[in-house]
């Protein structure tokens, strides 16, 4: 077992004791999966509910494809750590059912579903589409359940026809993460492959992956300036997914120029958010526009999750194990290694919805909880790859 960072100290505000608060962290380092107990409480009749009030589901705003795609991916990752993890299997089955139900006849997807199961949109957001391709792309090769892989292959094949409609960077990055894992899982996935991709789909996916990686390359080259190695003039949310996708694409395509861009983006983002051993993400209360003051609150769990994955992508591509240590530091954000020294996660796998000055949002909704579950499973796999590879 690896040593815990010294900064995780008794100054952490724990629910009952320091040992209890840090047990999920210790489990992760030991290669054990996270608890899906709270996530299962977020499941209702049609899938995973978006929001919670405290630790109870809040049905008023219904369900969304975004969160059920996240849930499916978290289940795939966690079952690699323990194939008999019942809660993850139940959630994975239900969330995949939800994804399929959201599929439109033309291969696009709905995103928003009301409490009664009716869709409230004509077509989903580009972000929800991108997250879905990401999840089914990983699952098409790496899901440890044969049925999940087969169903994911069908979803991926139909969705590919609409990737060309994407214009925003983050949906493109999500698709890159899925396609890179689908065509080159040994090099570009968080978890190892469990099956093969049909040859025709693999060829089509590689063509699309190259196009999207060229787009990410072009956006970086157009926007990067001295002192600002980034794809946009503004840092907002999910920032680490841009360099991560670039590195995963570089790994899948064996593209050293793309790798260089991804590492430049990583260095820039880490310099802003993790210059020391405490991860301080860009806050969503104002973001960070170039040449202006950056926001430090409200910090969101999705940022910690994305940064964990980014460090792991860099470690896998370069072979530098010190990047795993940086991922471990980032993961500590959930357990009090943050600016407020507040624990965000409980023993049931629930995660608070945001971190403000001296306080946190007590609600534990789907996005936050799944961000923690994903980060835990991804890091546990990476730190114990010799036991699970």
RABELHU-V636653 format. One record per helix or strand of 2 or more residues. SS is the DSSP state (H for helix, E for strand). FROM is the first residue (numbers start at 0). TO is the last residue. If there is no record, write none. Layout:
# RABELHU-V636653
ss,from,to
SS,FROM,TO
SS,FROM,TO
This chain:
# RABELHU-V636653
ss,from,to
H,17,28
H,36,40
E,47,52
E,55,63
H,64,78
H,85,101
E,111,112
H,125,141
H,145,164
H,168,182
H,184,187
H,198,222
E,233,234
H,239,252
H,255,272
E,287,288
H,300,317
H,321,333
E,341,342
E,354,355
E,358,359
H,365,382
H,384,387
